[in-house]
Amino acid sequence: MTHHEPAAVTVLGLGSMGSALARAFLAAGHPTTVWNRTPDKAAPLVAAGARQAATAGDAVAASPLVVACLTGYDDTRRVLGPVAETLAGRTLVTLNSGTPAAAREFASWAGERGVRFLDGAVKDVPDAVGRPGTLLYYAGDAALFAEHVATLRVLGGDTILLGGEPDLAKFYESAVGATLLPTLVGFFAGAAAARTRGIAAADLVPYTVRWLQMIGEILPVFAAEIDARDYSAGASSVDLFLAGADWDVEFARESKVDDAWLRPLHDLVRKAAGAGHGDDSIAALTEVLGTP
Ligand SMILES: NC(=O)c1ccc[n+]([C@@H]2O[C@H](COP(=O)([O-])OP(=O)(O)OC[C@H]3O[C@@H](n4cnc5c(N)ncnc54)[C@H](OP(=O)(O)O)[C@@H]3O)[C@@H](O)[C@H]2O)c1
């Protein structure tokens, strides 16, 4: 039986997420070199066994695999530009947030410099890094991903390659992430209303969680309607949501909660009804959104 020593890795950027990534590599026994613009942030990692590089160039030179988790691609390029010759031939994995366009641009920048590049996204909080169920998805060359997947899986057991196009991780992150703010604002508006009745936000949580589970279960049905562009068999019609719009506004007024966030959503439902989708499934909003 062959025994593989854990591969050496470098982590650039030791903010909340970068520090969590470095900690996970250390916990899995990977020789880990770290670098951060503000060097003090490396101290707890050094105490946990990391080697601190004095410069970004030294950090890159230390490992064949470099994981960067700075704020954005521009910051990463600013740090790596001057050391691009050292980076050439090594694998760079970026785990920052950003737009698909910025990811494409960064991939071109890396390609032009002979850097083997994967882009990824951590779909959880720093505390979840290193757990078996934590999701990270990646975009880039399948052979390169296969080469490093055992090491990358240390960051989260649910480690997936979405495909070869270099912007796919950022595309999925943006497309899936579109639910986050509207969902949270809905919860916060409900919590503000509950407060006016002396009901704690915590009392809403079990029911909100059930509600979100129901939404999760219904998404495949909506997705099938959207993909077939056939909204005729929907159980929840646009008109049904239109009728509910007035009650939403009345409830907000009664509870003295700002209803401004609801108005654009109601306008969208009205626009769909106006476009002849009244009897169609609420998933027909996709058509309205797709034709601004
Ligand atoms: N935290 C989360 O929950 C979470 C979850 C998923 C994804 N992410 C993404 O992960 C990335 C990092 O997030 P974070 O929470 O770790 O952020 P953070 O705590 O604010 O850390 C930002 C890191 O980037 C470095 N940095 C920023 N601009 C730089 C520059 N121009 N030159 C050199 N270093 C620079 C900072 O260095 P200094 O220490 O010197 O300032 C620091 O190491 C972001 O894209 C974020 O969206 C975060």
The ligand as an SDF file (V2000), in Angstrom:
LIG
                    3D

 48 52  0  0  0  0  0  0  0  0999 V2000
  -16.1450   35.3330    5.8160 N   0  0  0  0  0  0  0  0  0  0  0  0
  -17.1030   34.6390    5.2300 C   0  0  0  0  0  0  0  0  0  0  0  0
  -18.1140   34.2510    5.8150 O   0  0  0  0  0  0  0  0  0  0  0  0
  -16.9440   34.2640    3.7650 C   0  0  0  0  0  0  0  0  0  0  0  0
  -17.7230   33.2190    3.2320 C   0  0  0  0  0  0  0  0  0  0  0  0
  -17.5730   32.8650    1.8830 C   0  0  0  0  0  0  0  0  0  0  0  0
  -16.6990   33.5810    1.0900 C   0  0  0  0  0  0  0  0  0  0  0  0
  -15.9630   34.6050    1.6200 N   0  0  0  0  0  0  0  0  0  0  0  0
  -15.0830   35.3600    0.7100 C   0  0  0  0  0  0  0  0  0  0  0  0
  -13.7290   35.1370    1.0460 O   0  0  0  0  0  0  0  0  0  0  0  0
  -12.9700   36.3190    0.7510 C   0  0  0  0  0  0  0  0  0  0  0  0
  -12.2180   36.7460    2.0150 C   0  0  0  0  0  0  0  0  0  0  0  0
  -13.1860   36.9590    3.0190 O   0  0  0  0  0  0  0  0  0  0  0  0
  -12.7970   37.1890    4.5520 P   0  0  0  0  0  0  0  0  0  0  0  0
  -14.0640   37.0320    5.3160 O   0  0  0  0  0  0  0  0  0  0  0  0
  -11.6110   36.3780    4.9260 O   0  0  0  0  0  0  0  0  0  0  0  0
  -12.4120   38.7380    4.4990 O   0  0  0  0  0  0  0  0  0  0  0  0
  -11.5470   39.5710    5.5260 P   0  0  0  0  0  0  0  0  0  0  0  0
  -11.5950   38.9620    6.8920 O   0  0  0  0  0  0  0  0  0  0  0  0
  -11.9480   40.9890    5.3360 O   0  0  0  0  0  0  0  0  0  0  0  0
  -10.0530   39.3820    4.9630 O   0  0  0  0  0  0  0  0  0  0  0  0
   -9.6530   39.9530    3.7460 C   0  0  0  0  0  0  0  0  0  0  0  0
   -8.2620   39.4680    3.4370 C   0  0  0  0  0  0  0  0  0  0  0  0
   -7.8340   40.0230    2.1840 O   0  0  0  0  0  0  0  0  0  0  0  0
   -6.6080   40.7090    2.3980 C   0  0  0  0  0  0  0  0  0  0  0  0
   -6.5200   41.8210    1.4440 N   0  0  0  0  0  0  0  0  0  0  0  0
   -7.5230   42.6130    1.0060 C   0  0  0  0  0  0  0  0  0  0  0  0
   -7.0760   43.4990    0.1040 N   0  0  0  0  0  0  0  0  0  0  0  0
   -5.7490   43.2610   -0.0250 C   0  0  0  0  0  0  0  0  0  0  0  0
   -4.7300   43.8340   -0.8210 C   0  0  0  0  0  0  0  0  0  0  0  0
   -4.9900   44.8340   -1.6750 N   0  0  0  0  0  0  0  0  0  0  0  0
   -3.4900   43.3550   -0.6920 N   0  0  0  0  0  0  0  0  0  0  0  0
   -3.2080   42.3330    0.1620 C   0  0  0  0  0  0  0  0  0  0  0  0
   -4.1400   41.7280    0.9270 N   0  0  0  0  0  0  0  0  0  0  0  0
   -5.3940   42.1900    0.8430 C   0  0  0  0  0  0  0  0  0  0  0  0
   -6.6520   41.1610    3.8360 C   0  0  0  0  0  0  0  0  0  0  0  0
   -5.3570   41.4730    4.2830 O   0  0  0  0  0  0  0  0  0  0  0  0
   -5.1610   42.3900    5.6150 P   0  0  0  0  0  0  0  0  0  0  0  0
   -5.3750   41.4760    6.7710 O   0  0  0  0  0  0  0  0  0  0  0  0
   -3.7730   42.9000    5.5050 O   0  0  0  0  0  0  0  0  0  0  0  0
   -6.1830   43.4910    5.5510 O   0  0  0  0  0  0  0  0  0  0  0  0
   -7.2300   39.8970    4.4750 C   0  0  0  0  0  0  0  0  0  0  0  0
   -6.2560   38.8890    4.5880 O   0  0  0  0  0  0  0  0  0  0  0  0
  -13.9710   37.3710    0.2700 C   0  0  0  0  0  0  0  0  0  0  0  0
  -14.0210   37.4080   -1.1260 O   0  0  0  0  0  0  0  0  0  0  0  0
  -15.2830   36.8610    0.8540 C   0  0  0  0  0  0  0  0  0  0  0  0
  -16.4100   37.3340    0.1070 O   0  0  0  0  0  0  0  0  0  0  0  0
  -16.0600   34.9490    2.9360 C   0  0  0  0  0  0  0  0  0  0  0  0
  1  2  1  0
  2  3  2  0
  2  4  1  0
  4  5  1  0
  4 48  2  0
  5  6  2  0
  6  7  1  0
  7  8  2  0
  8  9  1  0
  8 48  1  0
  9 10  1  0
  9 46  1  0
 10 11  1  0
 11 12  1  0
 11 44  1  0
 12 13  1  0
 13 14  1  0
 14 15  2  0
 14 16  1  0
 14 17  1  0
 17 18  1  0
 18 19  2  0
 18 20  1  0
 18 21  1  0
 21 22  1  0
 22 23  1  0
 23 24  1  0
 23 42  1  0
 24 25  1  0
 25 26  1  0
 25 36  1  0
 26 27  1  0
 26 35  1  0
 27 28  2  0
 28 29  1  0
 29 30  1  0
 29 35  2  0
 30 31  1  0
 30 32  2  0
 32 33  1  0
 33 34  2  0
 34 35  1  0
 36 37  1  0
 36 42  1  0
 37 38  1  0
 38 39  2  0
 38 40  1  0
 38 41  1  0
 42 43  1  0
 44 45  1  0
 44 46  1  0
 46 47  1  0
M  CHG  2   8   1  16  -1
M  END
$$$$
